[in-house]
Amino acid sequence: MTSFLTHRAHVHDARLPLHRRHSALRTCLTVFAPYGLRATYHHLTLSAEIPRRLEADPDALARAVEELHEARVLVARAG
C-alpha cells in the first residue's frame, strides 16, 4: 500500500517534474478520497484552482494536497 505522507512530500518536491507531482497528488487521492475519487479531485481542482496547464500555477498542487491532508487529519481525529 502506498503512503499518503510519502506522496504528499512528492507533491511538495519542486525538484520533481510537474507531471510527477500531479501523479503523486492522484496517488494521495487513491489513499484518501472522502467524496469518492472523481468528486474529491473535482473539488480540489476548484478549491485549489488547479489550472489545466500546471506550469501556470505549480503551487496549486501543494494547496490541493494540503487541503486533502487537513481533511484526512480531521477524519482520523473524529474516528
Order of alpha helices (4+ residues) and beta strands (2+ residues): alpha-alpha-alpha-alpha
